[in-house]
Amino acid sequence: RMLDLMTASLEELNKEQKLCVTLFYLDKKSYQEVAESTGFSLGQVKSYIQNGKRNLKLLMERKLSDK
C-alpha cells in the first residue's frame, strides 16, 4: 500500500523533481551522474532532490490522512 501511495505521489511532483528523485533514489545515481544525464547544475540537482523528497513526504502524508 505504501509503495502505491509513493508511486502515485511521485507522479504529482513537478517534472524536474520527479526526474531527479527517480534517478537518485530508484536508479541509484550520484548527484554528479544525475546532473550529467539531465543537464541541470549540481546545485539544481541537490535542490530538486531535497524539495522533491519533502514534497513527496507531504503528498503521502496528505493521502494517508484522507483515508
ZAMAR-292390 format. One line per field, with one value per atom (N, C-alpha, C): residue number from 1; residue in one letter; atom name; x, z, y. Coordinates in Angstrom, 3 decimals, padded with zeros to 6 digits. Atoms other than C-alpha are relative to their C-alpha. Layout:
resi	c(NUM; ...)
resn	c(A; ...)
name	c(CA; ...)
X	c(X; ...)
Z	c(Z; ...)
Y	c(Y; ...)
***
This chain:
resi	c(1; 1; 1; 2; 2; 2; 3; 3; 3; 4; 4; 4; 5; 5; 5; 6; 6; 6; 7; 7; 7; 8; 8; 8; 9; 9; 9; 10; 10; 10; 11; 11; 11; 12; 12; 12; 13; 13; 13; 14; 14; 14; 15; 15; 15; 16; 16; 16; 17; 17; 17; 18; 18; 18; 19; 19; 19; 20; 20; 20; 21; 21; 21; 22; 22; 22; 23; 23; 23; 24; 24; 24; 25; 25; 25; 26; 26; 26; 27; 27; 27; 28; 28; 28; 29; 29; 29; 30; 30; 30; 31; 31; 31; 32; 32; 32; 33; 33; 33; 34; 34; 34; 35; 35; 35; 36; 36; 36; 37; 37; 37; 38; 38; 38; 39; 39; 39; 40; 40; 40; 41; 41; 41; 42; 42; 42; 43; 43; 43; 44; 44; 44; 45; 45; 45; 46; 46; 46; 47; 47; 47; 48; 48; 48; 49; 49; 49; 50; 50; 50; 51; 51; 51; 52; 52; 52; 53; 53; 53; 54; 54; 54; 55; 55; 55; 56; 56; 56; 57; 57; 57; 58; 58; 58; 59; 59; 59; 60; 60; 60; 61; 61; 61; 62; 62; 62; 63; 63; 63; 64; 64; 64; 65; 65; 65; 66; 66; 66; 67; 67; 67)
resn	c(R; R; R; M; M; M; L; L; L; D; D; D; L; L; L; M; M; M; T; T; T; A; A; A; S; S; S; L; L; L; E; E; E; E; E; E; L; L; L; N; N; N; K; K; K; E; E; E; Q; Q; Q; K; K; K; L; L; L; C; C; C; V; V; V; T; T; T; L; L; L; F; F; F; Y; Y; Y; L; L; L; D; D; D; K; K; K; K; K; K; S; S; S; Y; Y; Y; Q; Q; Q; E; E; E; V; V; V; A; A; A; E; E; E; S; S; S; T; T; T; G; G; G; F; F; F; S; S; S; L; L; L; G; G; G; Q; Q; Q; V; V; V; K; K; K; S; S; S; Y; Y; Y; I; I; I; Q; Q; Q; N; N; N; G; G; G; K; K; K; R; R; R; N; N; N; L; L; L; K; K; K; L; L; L; L; L; L; M; M; M; E; E; E; R; R; R; K; K; K; L; L; L; S; S; S; D; D; D; K; K; K)
name	c(N; CA; C; N; CA; C; N; CA; C; N; CA; C; N; CA; C; N; CA; C; N; CA; C; N; CA; C; N; CA; C; N; CA; C; N; CA; C; N; CA; C; N; CA; C; N; CA; C; N; CA; C; N; CA; C; N; CA; C; N; CA; C; N; CA; C; N; CA; C; N; CA; C; N; CA; C; N; CA; C; N; CA; C; N; CA; C; N; CA; C; N; CA; C; N; CA; C; N; CA; C; N; CA; C; N; CA; C; N; CA; C; N; CA; C; N; CA; C; N; CA; C; N; CA; C; N; CA; C; N; CA; C; N; CA; C; N; CA; C; N; CA; C; N; CA; C; N; CA; C; N; CA; C; N; CA; C; N; CA; C; N; CA; C; N; CA; C; N; CA; C; N; CA; C; N; CA; C; N; CA; C; N; CA; C; N; CA; C; N; CA; C; N; CA; C; N; CA; C; N; CA; C; N; CA; C; N; CA; C; N; CA; C; N; CA; C; N; CA; C; N; CA; C; N; CA; C; N; CA; C; N; CA; C)
X	c(000.821; 000.000; 000.868; -000.871; 002.788; 000.705; -000.653; 004.512; -000.959; 001.002; 001.281; -000.168; 000.111; 000.981; 001.199; -001.207; 004.571; 000.007; 000.036; 004.154; -000.978; 001.006; 001.004; 000.492; -000.499; 002.626; 001.151; -001.127; 005.751; -000.494; 000.576; 003.558; -000.479; 000.505; 002.325; 001.116; -001.108; 005.782; 000.184; -000.284; 006.872; 001.049; -000.815; 008.849; 001.468; -001.410; 012.289; 000.223; -000.124; 011.771; -000.200; 000.278; 010.280; 001.209; -001.138; 013.198; 001.197; -001.180; 015.907; -000.189; 000.274; 014.275; 000.060; -000.001; 013.755; 001.418; -001.374; 017.332; 000.839; -000.829; 018.845; -000.383; 000.421; 016.763; -000.308; 000.405; 015.383; 001.084; -001.058; 018.227; 001.379; -001.233; 020.893; 001.158; -001.041; 022.763; 000.482; -000.559; 025.050; -000.540; 000.379; 024.346; 000.640; -000.744; 027.006; -000.585; 000.584; 025.504; -001.366; 001.305; 022.041; 000.206; -000.281; 023.480; 000.434; -000.490; 025.267; -001.103; 001.037; 022.239; -001.176; 001.129; 019.754; 000.401; -000.427; 021.855; -000.196; 000.155; 020.967; 001.347; -001.218; 023.700; -000.069; -000.054; 024.833; -000.908; 000.858; 023.093; -001.476; 001.399; 019.845; -000.414; 000.301; 020.002; -000.237; 000.152; 020.509; -001.305; 001.229; 017.642; -001.228; 001.144; 015.264; -000.199; 000.112; 016.051; -000.514; 000.428; 015.682; -001.468; 001.386; 012.440; -000.945; 000.824; 011.121; -000.254; 000.143; 011.752; -001.000; 000.916; 009.966; -001.441; 001.340; 007.025; -000.603; 000.471; 006.778; -000.533; 000.428; 006.550; -001.329; 001.239; 003.863; -001.180; 001.072; 001.832; -000.449; 000.348; 001.997; -000.747; 000.692; 001.012; -001.422; 001.344; -001.951; -000.889; 000.767; -003.068; -000.362; 000.258; -002.752; -001.077; 000.984; -004.793; -001.376; 001.291; -007.528; -000.741; 000.648; -008.216; -000.583)
Z	c(000.000; 000.000; 000.000; -000.051; 000.863; -001.343; 001.300; -002.444; -001.018; 000.890; -004.299; 000.286; -000.383; -002.344; -000.501; 000.434; -003.120; -001.519; 001.456; -006.818; -000.470; 000.365; -007.052; 000.346; -000.434; -005.122; -000.884; 000.869; -007.291; -001.309; 001.246; -010.341; 000.148; -000.237; -008.725; 000.138; -000.090; -008.366; -001.353; 001.294; -010.996; -000.716; 000.812; -013.832; 000.407; -000.394; -012.623; 001.297; -001.271; -009.077; -000.221; 000.261; -010.325; -000.663; 000.714; -012.711; 000.925; -000.870; -010.157; 001.125; -001.078; -007.326; -000.544; 000.600; -009.634; -000.313; 000.348; -010.933; 001.245; -001.197; -007.476; 000.873; -000.942; -005.326; -000.668; 000.613; -007.747; -000.919; 000.900; -010.288; 000.654; -000.801; -007.567; -000.652; 000.608; -009.484; 001.013; -000.878; -007.745; -000.436; 000.381; -007.710; -001.336; 001.221; -010.388; -001.215; 001.124; -012.575; -000.388; 000.286; -012.252; -000.760; 000.662; -013.227; -001.454; 001.352; -016.239; -000.914; 000.862; -017.503; -000.236; 000.167; -017.035; -000.585; 000.445; -017.905; 001.057; -001.099; -014.588; 000.691; -000.783; -012.465; 001.265; -001.229; -009.341; 001.070; -000.966; -007.201; -000.278; 000.367; -009.124; 000.363; -000.299; -008.754; 001.500; -001.454; -004.984; 000.461; -000.356; -004.716; -000.423; 000.481; -006.860; 000.838; -000.807; -004.838; 001.396; -001.349; -001.474; 000.012; 000.054; -002.446; -000.416; 000.439; -004.225; 001.126; -001.137; -001.166; 001.021; -000.939; 001.078; -000.540; 000.589; -001.334; -000.076; 000.042; -001.730; 001.369; -001.366; 002.051; 000.313; -000.270; 002.278; -000.765; 000.808; -000.545; 000.583; -000.576; 001.031; 001.319; -001.269; 004.461; -000.235; 000.334; 002.885; -000.454; 000.490; 001.103; 001.153; -001.137; 004.328; 000.925; -000.897; 006.359; -000.634; 000.700; 003.706; 000.050; 000.043; 004.038; 001.343)
Y	c(-001.195; 000.000; 001.264; -001.170; 002.454; 000.212; -000.113; 001.689; 000.619; -000.594; 002.502; 001.487; -001.410; 005.760; 000.793; -000.690; 006.662; 000.165; -000.063; 005.867; 001.069; -001.010; 007.979; 001.402; -001.308; 010.825; 000.466; -000.334; 010.707; 000.617; -000.522; 011.341; 001.438; -001.347; 014.574; 001.047; -000.950; 016.131; 000.693; -000.623; 018.640; -000.848; 000.918; 017.070; -000.025; -000.036; 018.236; -000.783; 000.723; 016.950; -001.494; 001.417; 013.682; -000.667; 000.553; 013.119; -000.189; 000.071; 013.892; -001.014; 000.958; 011.904; -001.430; 001.338; 008.921; -000.466; 000.384; 008.936; -000.250; 000.104; 009.429; -001.189; 001.050; 007.071; -001.339; 001.261; 004.492; -000.571; 000.470; 004.329; 000.025; 000.007; 004.815; 000.773; -000.831; 007.523; 001.035; -001.030; 010.017; 001.370; -001.365; 013.766; 000.363; -000.344; 014.152; -000.712; 000.755; 011.419; 000.557; -000.598; 012.966; 001.313; -001.278; 016.365; -000.227; 000.277; 014.893; -000.516; 000.578; 012.970; 000.943; -000.925; 015.834; 001.345; -001.322; 018.862; 001.079; -000.951; 020.513; 000.187; -000.208; 022.061; -000.862; 000.785; 020.215; 000.620; -000.699; 022.844; -000.207; 000.235; 022.440; -001.425; 001.407; 018.654; -000.174; 000.124; 018.906; 000.635; -000.705; 021.390; -000.799; 000.786; 019.302; -001.259; 001.215; 016.172; 000.339; -000.388; 017.924; 000.424; -000.462; 019.680; -001.121; 001.127; 016.592; -000.985; 000.917; 014.422; 000.561; -000.640; 016.923; -000.015; -000.022; 017.282; -001.392; 001.390; 013.507; -000.411; 000.306; 013.143; 000.679; -000.741; 015.845; -000.583; 000.595; 014.314; -001.339; 001.305; 010.859; 000.165; -000.244; 012.200; 000.461; -000.485; 014.010; -001.148; 001.146; 010.829; -000.941; 000.886; 008.791; 000.582; -000.617; 011.286; 000.098; -000.056; 011.411; -001.327; 001.338; 007.687; -000.376)
***
